[in-house]
Amino acid sequence: MKDLSRLLQQGLCTRCIGRVFASIDTGLTNHERGRMILFSIKAETGMPVQENEEKKCPVCHGIFTEFEKYYEIVNSELSGYEYRTILIGSRFPANIMEMEAGIQEEYGSLGESIKKEFNREFGKFFTAITGREAEFETPDINILVDTEYDSVNIQARSVYIRGTYMKFRRDLPQTRWIHDSDMHESVESIIGEPLKEMTRSHNYYLHAAGREDVDVRMLGNGREFVIEAYSPSIRQIDLVNLRDRINNQNLGVTVSDLTLTDSTSVKKVKMEMHYKTYRVIVECENELDPAKLENTKKYLSGRVIYQRTPIRVMRRRADIIRERKIETVDLLDISGKRATLEITAESGTYIKELINGDGGRTDPSMSSIYGNNLRVSELDVVNIHRSEK
C-alpha cells in the first residue's frame, strides 16, 4: 500500500482522502473515512496530523461547502416547472477528473468519483429542502450542474398522451415538414399546438400507428397515436379539456380516448400491424364493365400481391419488394366510369398502387387484371381491425 501520508502532502481535504477508498466499506461518509485514515496516519507516525482546508483542496476546491449556492442556482432555473421527482447530475472540469483518477489509481482504484459523490450528496441536500423525491429511472426533471461555470441545465421528461384521431380533410399531411415550423397545418400541429400551450412545452411530436396520405381521410374507429410534449413545464393537465380544445378548433381533426402514458407506448403504437378496410372510388377513362370488375375483385380477394416500393415514395423508402395479402374486395357501387369498392388488406399495403399497378411495380394489380388503366379518385380508411391478429 502506498504511503497514506502522501495524500495529505498533496493537499487533499479529509473528504477527498476518504473518497479514495470509498468502495472498501459501506455505511460511512467519505468524510468519516477520511477521518479514520488521518487517525491511522497519526497512529503510525506518532505525529500530530493537520487536516487540509477544503477550499484549498486541489480536487474539490471546497465545492461540498457550497451547496447553498448551487441550490439557489438550481431553484431559480426550476421556477415555473411542475415536478415531483428529480435526478441530479454534474459536470466537472476534465483536469479535475483526470487528477482524481490518477490519485485513486495509485491506491488501487478503490474509490468513487467526485461527480458521483456530488450527485448523491447535493441530491440529498436538495430533496431535504424541497420535499421532492429522487428518481433514478424516469425522473420528471433531470438537473445537470456545471461546476466549472456555475450553470445549470434543466431537462424535463416528456409528457406522453395516447389516443385515437380521425381526419376529415383531403389536404392535410400527418406530420409537419419541419418540426420547428408551424407554417403549414398537419394532424400533428392540430393536436400538438393545444398540448404545447397547456403544458408550456418547448415542442411536440406525433407518433402514430402508420400514416395515411395527405389526400386520404381517416374515418371509422380512428388511428391510434401518441403525442409527445417535449420538455414541458406543466405535467398535470385535464385531458377532457385538451380533447375539447383540439376538437373545437374545427380544423378537420378530432381526437378521442385520451390517456396519459409513457415513452414505452411510442414503440408499441408504431409497431402495431393491423388489417385495414378502405373505401375507394375508382375511375376509368371508359365506361366500366360490371362483369370484368366483378371478376377482378374475385381474383384479388384472398390473394397475396407483390409490391415494389412505389415511385411516389421512393425518395424516403427503401426500394424493396413487399408481400401483402388482400383479404377481401367488395364492389359497393358502379356507375359509368366510377365504382366504389371496399378493400380489406394487410397493414402496409399501398392501396393506390393496388389499383393503378404503378407501372407494373405492384403485381397483380386491379388495372392488370381488369385490363385497363384504373386510378383512385378518392380513398378513405374506414376501419382499423385492432382486435384482430
Stockholm file with secondary structure:
# STOCKHOLM 1.0

chainA/1-389         MKDLSRLLQQGLCTRCIGRVFASIDTGLTNHERGRMILFSIKAETGMPVQENEEKKCPVCHGIFTEFEKYYEIVNSELSGYEYRTILIGSRFPANIMEMEAGIQEEYGSLGESIKKEFNREFGKFFTAITGREAEFETPDINILVDTEYDSVNIQARSVYIRGTYMKFRRDLPQTRWIHDSDMHESVESIIGEPLKEMTRSHNYYLHAAGREDVDVRMLGNGREFVIEAYSPSIRQIDLVNLRDRINNQNLGVTVSDLTLTDSTSVKKVKMEMHYKTYRVIVECENELDPAKLENTKKYLSGRVIYQRTPIRVMRRRADIIRERKIETVDLLDISGKRATLEITAESGTYIKELINGDGGRTDPSMSSIYGNNLRVSELDVVNIHRSEK
#=GR chainA/1-389 SS CCCTHHHHHTTCCHHHHHHTTTTTCSSSCHHHHHHHHHHHHHHHHCSCCCCCCGGGCTTTTTGGGCHHHHHHHHHHHTTTCCCSEEEEEEECCHHHHHHHHHHHHHTTSCSCCHHHHHHHHHHHHHHHHHCCEECSSSCSEEEEEETTTTEEEEEECCEEEEEEEEECCSSCCSSCSSTTCCSSCCHHHHHHHHHHHHHTCSEEEEEESSCCCTTCEEEEEEEEEEEEEESCSCCCCCHHHHHHHHHTTCSSEEEEEEEEECTHHHHHHHHCCCCEEEEEEEEESSCCCHHHHHHHHHHHTTEEEEEECCGGGGGGSCCCEEEEEEEEEEEEEEETTEEEEEEEECTTCCHHHHHHGGGGTEESCHHHHHTSCEEEEEEEEEEECTTCC
#=GC SS_cons         CCCTHHHHHTTCCHHHHHHTTTTTCSSSCHHHHHHHHHHHHHHHHCSCCCCCCGGGCTTTTTGGGCHHHHHHHHHHHTTTCCCSEEEEEEECCHHHHHHHHHHHHHTTSCSCCHHHHHHHHHHHHHHHHHCCEECSSSCSEEEEEETTTTEEEEEECCEEEEEEEEECCSSCCSSCSSTTCCSSCCHHHHHHHHHHHHHTCSEEEEEESSCCCTTCEEEEEEEEEEEEEESCSCCCCCHHHHHHHHHTTCSSEEEEEEEEECTHHHHHHHHCCCCEEEEEEEEESSCCCHHHHHHHHHHHTTEEEEEECCGGGGGGSCCCEEEEEEEEEEEEEEETTEEEEEEEECTTCCHHHHHHGGGGTEESCHHHHHTSCEEEEEEEEEEECTTCC
//
